Amino acid sequence: MVPQAWLNFFCVILMAILAIGIYRRRTGRRSNKLFFALVVAHGITLFCDGIYWCMDGRAGFVPMAIVFVLIYAFCLLMLTLYHYYLRAFWKEHYGIGEDKKFKYFPIVVNVVFNILWISSFFTHLFFVMNGDGSYYYTRYHIFSQLGILLILLPDLIVLLKEREKMGFKNCLLWVFLPTWAVVIRILDLRYKLPFVYPAIALCIVGIYTIVNTEMDTSIDKHLLAVRASMGKVMISQIQPHFLYNVLNSISILCHKNPDRAAEITDEFAQYLRWNINSVFSSEPVSVSEEINHTKKYLELEKERFGDILEVKWNIKDDSFYIPPLVLQPLVENAVRHGICQKEDGGTIWIDIYSDEYNYNIVITDNGNGFDSSKQKENEDKLHVGLSYAREQVEGICGGTLDTESTPGRGTRVRITLPRENNTYFSLSYKKEKTDSN
């Protein structure tokens, strides 16, 4: 095997390892799916380039023609996937949507330039290949690289428009890969270099590493902010009227049913202990623990409201992790601002389940509801715990918290947590348990 091919095949192994790592995370995010496809496409490009160096000067027309077509086709495919990866990533992390006018533009460019490349076997537009497999580039070959620039032209426009939102450093990061690809392709035209596609492979690894490091840093910063706000959340969970109502219920039970009064006192103590402990630890907890805490809260409220408050649980998966005090504040909102605003009360349905890509928590009530067109105004009036839950779900978990409501019919809150991020939570939780032991 020629020395030039070794570097390509080594980078094929590197791309395979990276692809396996991405696949094992079982990501549900579109950006990660596209990055996985990008890595696979470039791995194939590297393999074909390695075969090219093994065949160079040793093979005939047909084998060289096939390799020529495959290398160019997979290179354009890799850059097309890079375009769609950028658009998906920007939408997920910066809220920047894709312009529908350019949605299929990269695919059209990809097809057109592949046709031009294949037609060059007959038109000699970009290169001339002889019958023995030898070849040389024409003066117009540099225009074959326009496909790379045109595929990523819409992204350059977005970077210029949204540079303040993304940050100067991130803009340079996104531009670096396509710029480097063009530069080394032009160098290859003149010097026939063996490290063209391996260099792109290193860029891909660099982008993956930098992006994930930045995401971890963002999570750590958010965790610090969460710790600073936990006191406010705890206080919001033990507001004076709630404290008064529970103590009043216990006082009445002491005369009517002392045994029940003792049970309620114990549940109230456990409820308070959980909230206080949460102030000093923003580490993730298992959903089963959060469910138990929420049930203690509901027991305290049912003691006060009786049969007008009905709760139905549907738990199909409680094996994942969430930040503390996420479920209970949302259930409390359903009780205080939904069910208990109706004279005849109502029902709360709590569904916890998982699908292929996400863990889901859905809280539905048939209470008063509110006008969805004024959702922000209504949320500001609700429990401060809702704002905290949203920060946790979106800022740390990378998930979504959506609220739907209809006046007079009720409210539904849906939490969606990507499976990929739950790996981070479970490892963090296990580490804390290990350290404490």
Disulfide bonds with the S-S distance in Angstrom:
none
